């Protein structure tokens, strides 16, 4: 049941485009106790079907800019290759610490950033 809940919550977050790995990897490590390499490989395997489903939905809703996404995907594949080589060479404890620092930095950035591209517009009531 625990794995079902972890997968469900991670899937919902992945579908939103936030990144289910930010929930899936820590949840697996805390509650299931696999090695960090195993948790990250489960995340990668989990990502494939959830990304395909989310991509189909976003393409249907015309929310994908292919002019931006294709170059990002190509260079992302190159980065994934090198990142996996680095991850394999690191001990599990180091990988866990680096991932934790990454999540802290990302969380801190999200708290302090000011999104000026999409400010909420004040609604004027027409009463």
N, C-alpha and C positions, 0 to 999 in steps of 0.2 A: 504494500500500500504506500509505503514511504517513497519508493522509486516512482510510482505512478504520480504522486503529488509533485515530486521534484520535476518530473518530465512535463507535466501539465503546466505548471507555473513557468518553467523555462520556455516552453512552446508558445505560450501566450506572449511572453516578453519578446521572444524572437520574431513572432508575427507582427509585432508593433514596430520592429526595426531597431530596437534598443540593444539587442545582443543578449541572447539567452545564456551565453557562457558566463556572464557576470553573476548569474544566479546559479546556473548548473554546476560549475566547477566548485565554488565554495560549498554548496549544499552537498555535493557528493563527498568532498573531503571531510566535512564536519559530521555528516550523518552515516555515510557508508564506509568511510575510512580506506579508500583505495590509495595507492601510490599516486603522487601528483601527475606523473606521466600518464597513468591509466585514466585519471579524471579528465585530463586535457584531451586524450585520444577519444574518450567517450563523447566529449563535447564536439569534437570535429565530426565524428560519425553522426551524432544527433543533428548537427548543423545542416547536413546535406538535404534530407527530406523536408525539414522545416523551412529551409531557405527556398527550396523549389516551390512549396505551397505558398509561402508569403510572396515570392516573386510573381507567381501567376496572378494572385489577387491584386497586387500593386500594378501589374501591367494592364489587367482588365480595367482598373480604375484610372488608367493613364497617369500614374504617379512615378513613372520611371523615365528619366532623361538619359537616353542611350548615348548621347554625345558626351556626357560626363561619365556614365557608368562603365562604358567599354574600356577606356584607358585606365580607369581605376582598377577594374577587374584584372586586366593584363598585368599591371605592375603589382597588384595584390598577390597574384599567383607567383611572381618572382620573389616577393617578400615572404610569402608562405614557405617557399622552398628553403630560403636561407634561415628563416625563423625556426623551421622544424629541425634543421641541422644543428642550430644553436641549442634548442631545447633538448635534443637527444644527448648532447655532450655535457649538459649540466646535471648535477645530482638533484634528486627529487626535492630535498629540503631547500636548496638554493632556488629552484624553479618556483616552489611554493612562495618563498619570500619575495621574489621578483614579481610574481603575479599579485601578491597582496599589496606591494608598493604601487604597482600599476593601478589597482582598483582604488587605492587611497588618493593617488594623484588625480585620477579621473573624477572621483567623487568630489574632491576639493575644487577642481576646475568647474564642475557643473554648479557648485554652490556659489562661486564668485563671478561667473561669467555674466555678462550683460548682453542679451540677445537683441541687437538693434535692428536685425533684418526683419523680424516679425513682431514688432511691438503690438500689444493688444490695443485695438482701436476702441475709443470710448463710444459707447452706443448712446445715441440721442433718442430719447423716447418721443414718439410722435403723438402725444396726448393733447 
